[in-house]
C-alpha cells in the first residue's frame, strides 16, 4: 500500500466541488469533472459555449418544451 504525503487543503477541494462553469470541452469529455450533474450539462456552460453548442440563448432554450430541450442536448452532445 502506498501512502501519500500530500496535504489537500479543504478550500481547494471545496473550490473544485463548487465550480459552476466549465468549458464545453470539459463537459464533452469523460469522466466528467467532480460534482457535475450529467443530466444537466447545459447549466455549467458559459453563455458563449451555450450559444455555440445549442445554437440559441439560454432564454430561448428555457422557453422550449422539455422534449425539445432533450433533443437539442442530444444534437449538441450534451446528453
C-alpha positions in Angstrom: 0.0 0.0 0.0 1.3 3.4 -1.0 0.9 6.4 1.4 0.6 9.9 0.0 2.4 12.6 1.8 0.4 15.4 0.0 -1.7 17.7 2.0 -5.0 18.7 0.4 -6.5 21.9 1.7 -10.2 21.9 2.3 -10.5 25.2 0.4 -9.1 23.5 -2.7 -11.5 20.6 -2.5 -14.4 22.9 -2.0 -13.4 25.1 -4.8 -13.4 22.1 -7.2 -16.7 20.9 -6.0 -18.4 24.3 -6.0 -17.2 25.2 -9.5 -20.2 26.1 -11.6 -18.8 27.0 -15.0 -16.8 24.6 -17.3 -15.6 24.9 -20.9 -17.6 22.9 -23.4 -14.6 20.6 -24.0 -14.5 19.6 -20.3 -18.2 18.7 -20.4 -17.9 16.6 -23.6 -15.0 14.6 -22.2 -15.4 11.6 -19.8 -15.1 11.3 -17.0 -16.9 14.5 -16.1 -15.5 16.8 -13.5 -16.5 16.0 -9.9 -19.8 17.4 -8.8 -21.2 17.8 -12.4 -24.8 16.5 -12.9 -24.6 14.6 -16.2 -28.3 15.2 -16.9 -27.9 19.0 -16.7 -24.6 19.7 -18.5 -26.0 22.8 -20.2 -26.2 24.7 -16.8 -22.4 24.5 -16.5 -21.6 26.2 -19.8 -20.6 29.8 -20.3 -23.1 31.8 -22.3 -20.8 31.7 -25.3 -20.4 27.9 -25.2 -24.1 27.5 -24.6 -24.9 29.5 -27.7 -22.3 27.5 -29.7 -23.5 24.1 -28.5 -27.2 24.6 -28.7 -27.4 27.4 -31.3 -29.7 29.6 -29.1 -29.6 31.7 -26.0 -30.5 30.4 -22.5 -33.7 32.4 -22.6 -34.8 30.8 -25.9 -33.8 27.4 -24.6 -35.8 27.7 -21.4 -38.9 28.7 -23.3 -38.9 25.3 -25.2 -40.8 22.3 -24.0 -38.7 19.7 -22.2 -38.7 17.2 -25.1 -37.3 19.8 -27.5 -34.6 20.7 -24.9 -33.6 17.0 -24.7 -33.4 16.7 -28.5 -31.2 19.8 -28.6 -28.9 18.5 -25.9 -28.6 15.2 -27.9 -27.7 17.1 -31.0 -25.2 19.2 -29.2 -23.6 16.2 -27.5 -24.7 17.3 -24.0 -26.8 14.2 -23.2 
